[in-house]
Amino acid sequence: MTADKPKRANQPAKAWKEGFNAGRRLVAPKRETRNPYPPGSDKALAWISGFIEALQKPLRAVRKP
């Protein structure tokens, strides 16, 4: 690992997107917000990452008074 090329984890895009969508529709029944993948797998970690990302408050531009 060098400063020019930092090491990056490869996440399954489909699992991340499913987690992101689940996080965005928190008003859905609880069964939809459960991680459908086996604990500790790459897909489970990607799903959780997408879920957490969806829960974050979006950044807004700050206006000067």
C-alpha positions as CSV (number, residue, x, y, z in Angstrom):
1,M,0.0,0.0,0.0
2,T,1.5,3.3,-1.0
3,A,0.3,6.9,-0.7
4,D,-0.4,7.0,-4.4
5,K,-2.6,3.9,-4.4
6,P,-4.5,3.4,-1.1
7,K,-5.9,-0.1,-0.5
8,R,-9.7,-0.2,-1.1
9,A,-12.1,-2.9,-0.2
10,N,-14.3,-4.3,-3.0
11,Q,-17.9,-4.4,-2.0
12,P,-20.6,-6.2,-3.9
13,A,-22.6,-3.3,-5.5
14,K,-25.9,-5.1,-5.5
15,A,-25.8,-5.8,-1.8
16,W,-24.7,-2.2,-1.0
17,K,-27.6,-0.8,-3.1
18,E,-30.1,-3.1,-1.4
19,G,-28.9,-1.9,2.0
20,F,-29.0,1.7,0.9
21,N,-32.6,1.3,-0.3
22,A,-33.6,-0.4,3.0
23,G,-32.1,2.5,4.9
24,R,-34.0,5.1,2.8
25,R,-37.4,3.4,3.4
26,L,-37.3,3.1,7.2
27,V,-41.0,3.4,7.3
28,A,-41.3,0.0,5.7
29,P,-42.0,-3.1,7.9
30,K,-39.1,-4.3,10.0
31,R,-38.6,-7.4,8.0
32,E,-37.3,-5.3,5.1
33,T,-34.7,-3.6,7.3
34,R,-33.0,-6.9,8.3
35,N,-29.8,-7.9,6.7
36,P,-30.6,-10.8,4.4
37,Y,-27.0,-12.1,4.1
38,P,-25.1,-14.4,6.4
39,P,-23.3,-12.6,9.2
40,G,-19.6,-11.8,8.5
41,S,-19.9,-12.3,4.7
42,D,-18.7,-9.6,2.2
43,K,-22.3,-9.1,1.1
44,A,-23.5,-8.6,4.7
45,L,-20.8,-5.9,5.3
46,A,-21.7,-4.2,2.0
47,W,-25.4,-4.2,2.9
48,I,-24.7,-2.7,6.3
49,S,-22.4,-0.1,4.8
50,G,-25.2,1.0,2.3
51,F,-27.8,1.0,5.1
52,I,-25.6,3.3,7.3
53,E,-24.8,5.5,4.3
54,A,-28.6,6.0,3.6
55,L,-29.2,7.0,7.2
56,Q,-26.7,9.8,7.2
57,K,-28.0,13.3,6.9
58,P,-27.2,14.8,3.5
59,L,-24.8,17.8,3.5
60,R,-26.4,21.1,2.8
61,A,-24.9,24.4,1.6
62,V,-24.4,26.9,4.4
63,R,-25.6,30.4,3.7
64,K,-23.9,33.4,5.1
65,P,-26.2,35.7,7.1
